[in-house]
Amino acid sequence: MSGAQIIVETLISQGVTTVFGYPGGQVLNIYDELYKASDRIHHVITAHEQGASHAADGYARSTGKVGVVIATSGPGASNLVTGIATAYLDSTPLVAITGNVPLPLIGRDSFQEVDIAGITMPITKHNYIVKDVAHLQQTIREAFQIAKSGRPGPVLIDVPKDVQIAVYEYAAGGEVEAEPFQMPSEEELVRAAELIAASQRPFIYSGGGIVSAEASKELLAFADRLDAPIGTSMMGLSAVPHDYPGFLGMTGMHGRYAASKAMAEADLIVAVGTRFSDRATGNKDEFAKKAQILHIDIDPAEISKNIPAQQSLIGNIKDILVRLAALLPKQKHDAWKANIEEMREFEKENQEVFLGLSPEYVVKAANRILGDDILVATDVGQHQMWAAQYYPFTRPRSFITSGGLGTMGFGMGAAIGSCIANQKKRTVLFTGDGSFHMNLNEMSTAVANQLPLVVMVMNNGVLGMVRQWQTLFYGKRYSNTTLDKKTDFVKLAEAFGAKGIRVTSPDEVDAALQEAKTTEGPVLIDCIIHADEKVLPMIPPGGTIEDIMLK
Amino acid sequence: MENEKFVLSVIVQNRSGVLTRVSGLFSRRGFNIDSLTVGETENPDYSRMTIMATGDDYIKDQIVKQLGKLHEVKKIQLMEPDNTVTRELMLIKVDATGGHRAEIMEAVHVFRAKAVDFTPKSIGVEITGEASKLNAFIEYVRPYGILEMCRTGVTALGRGESCLTAE
């Protein structure tokens, strides 16, 4: 078999049915094999390699499977960089395959040559340059294993063109398994259970680890046992159903008041599958001063990296939660719960008020009209926070958003990848006019694939999140955030071959969503909102719950 | 927390790029490397790195954990100072034109170093030992004029039974 054929066969052997990518000179051989194997593996061509990398990421986030992206050498490979970094920061399992110039040309600044392995070293779990076709199959298998083992993440394999042409035998083999997890000892679990039992005001802070470990059910059972409220990081949002009685919502910079307040008042924080990002903690020195921390995670390096933990449990959080709950007598914390009820009341009385067409209305209308059985993707900025704050999530893996890297332009590719990964399930993308402008080229991909994608552009004509900071912290000096672009998103959608609808009132939002619901292909809804809308509450960077701005 | 120097021994797969990966980890996480040496081990599939770094307990803990996440890193050991032999080699060329040739040679003997190059204008010295000994020698000859010098960085092995191997 040729190296290119080995690549395609090994991908198929790993259960890959869809790959995203963009052809080019140094991957022609791989694309030739994809052509021949097109009855067994489906390739989606995007408008730009960045879109392909986000699509593979969305595919992985929405299914838990390893996403695969292919790009040619040079600019093809470097265009993947933002996508790979996005996947790295949010621990998404991804395998990126890049072509490179033939071995004798490497290191000579050949046409379309970049050292993509060097470039991606700090943003991959691991990466490879395969210089011998004899190692190709094993390398790809290893890459899949690394991508999905432990804390998942992206792996890149760079394959020079002559290695794709060279011939070697292919050994039939099944899907590689993730490496087994280490587990905490019984003694550690007992100690943790004692810490929990001693707590009067426990608080569960859960993150994206619950999503990737598929441990939602176990988390809720644990929370019931503990009689503790749950607040999540943004990455952890979809893992807790919005109507779960103890769910307080997202914590942190733009978290709900009750969630952040309860976290600040707790005497014990059980942090599960989360890494205490600075966006979640604010001022680290003042963070949760009254609380002991029990940190449960798959990655030992996260323990005490950002916030020191009194106790920690390392391993698969699903199993840990089950074992820990079993060791714990049923807890009861009525006083604490009454206290939290007061926080919730206060939160209700201090809801933010919107100036024009309310982003809250737009977000909730999407759910009310399109139903629970949809996927929600976002770009990055105010619209992302509104989606995180107001969308009533019911299922894990239904919220596709760039948390750690905060990648504007993530949304289109990610929505496309998620939609395709879920048998073209209806997918709504909340985006802003700033973010959408970054990668709107992928509208062409959505149209070409006739995806039921509803793109809701929260169009305020400004870079709203940056503007909000300029309003609050930079004396209203709106440097380069008033966009004043003349793009007509409705006409733009039509030019791409999609439907475009502009809305300025709640009634129009409803009507447009009704129309989107019965449309086969993509629909863009241009939601005109006020430039001065803010995302609130807000705890200023480096602040604490005492500094929270509510309205 | 106090900053202190510490020595790590790391067994890595002997592949191209592994040195970049390890040193890149230090720079991007903001850890300081004082010295790093690397060479083959008794098993040619693996190399052994000796890293001397400075930091407090937090940095030390993070370095060990973050290194542990690298796929090519097989084993890491934080060397206990009392149970470790550490050595460093230095080549140093001292100016001999100031009429202090005898004093320099006396230092070479007292430090149990070796003169490996001898010209009318300079003396080249080879010296091995713990880093502190090398530092002391440098300070002693500094007034005479150091023309150039080159240190290998620290290498370390645990004493007696304490062995670090890939398996």
Contacts between the chains, C-beta under 8 A, distances in Angstrom:
chain1	res1	chain2	res2	distance
A	117	B	17	7.0
A	118	B	20	7.2
A	121	B	17	7.8
A	121	B	20	6.7
A	121	B	21	6.0
A	121	B	24	5.6
A	122	B	24	6.0
A	122	B	25	7.9
A	122	B	28	5.1
A	125	B	69	7.7
A	125	B	71	7.0
A	126	B	70	7.6
A	126	B	71	4.1
A	126	B	72	7.7
A	129	B	17	7.7
A	146	B	71	6.0
A	299	B	69	7.4
A	300	B	65	5.4
A	300	B	68	7.2
A	301	B	62	6.9
A	301	B	65	3.8
A	301	B	66	5.3
A	301	B	68	7.2
A	301	B	69	5.9
A	303	B	65	7.9
A	304	B	58	7.5
A	304	B	61	7.0
A	305	B	62	6.4
A	305	B	65	8.0
